[in-house]
Amino acid sequence: MKKRIDNEWGMNKKKGFTLVELLISISILSIAILASYTAVSNNLRSANFSQDQMVAYYLADEGIEYVRNVRDQNGIQNIHSLGGGGGGVPWLTGIAQIASDPCYNKYCTVDSPLNAVSTCSGGASSCPYLRYDATSGLYGYTGTWTLTQFQRSISITINSATEATLTSTVTWVTNGVTKSYVLTEILRAWQ
């Protein structure tokens, strides 16, 4: 049996990768890397959306809690007034009791750090964007704080003399898509 010699030095020729095999290997590796990159990118986007949604929930809840606190303060003041023989304080005074109140049949904003309620000039989209103070971790409308993507509007619909529907809506934009978080609560005069 003779041994085949493939080159002039008398050595066997070794087989290597062909160009087609190399291109297929590179394609498979590229697809694997691209799939990993896409998965990581989607996870980061989902994490950012989840964070924005959580902030929006707490901002909407803060709006409801602020109005509820004003209602409670009015109730306490009413109890003290009645005990001393003075006149009563309506339960939505300063919020939506009379036409001159900031939330009476119109959208308004509540600023917890400044303890202020103000009317939005038009519809819900006319309410100003919230600002954030990194030092205190508070959101509000103070002009020196950092402007955020969150816009909060409060609306109060009077159902009866002792009941109102309170809606707190926070709107923001993520990746060019407008998102909203809405909390609604039935508020009652508790005294």
PyMOL commands that set and color helices and strands:
alter all, ss='L'
color gray80, all
select helices_A, chain A and resi 19-83+124-126
alter helices_A, ss='H'
color red, helices_A
select strands_A, chain A and resi 108-111+116-119+129-133+138-140+146-160+163-174+177-188
alter strands_A, ss='S'
color yellow, strands_A
deselect
rebuild
show_as cartoon
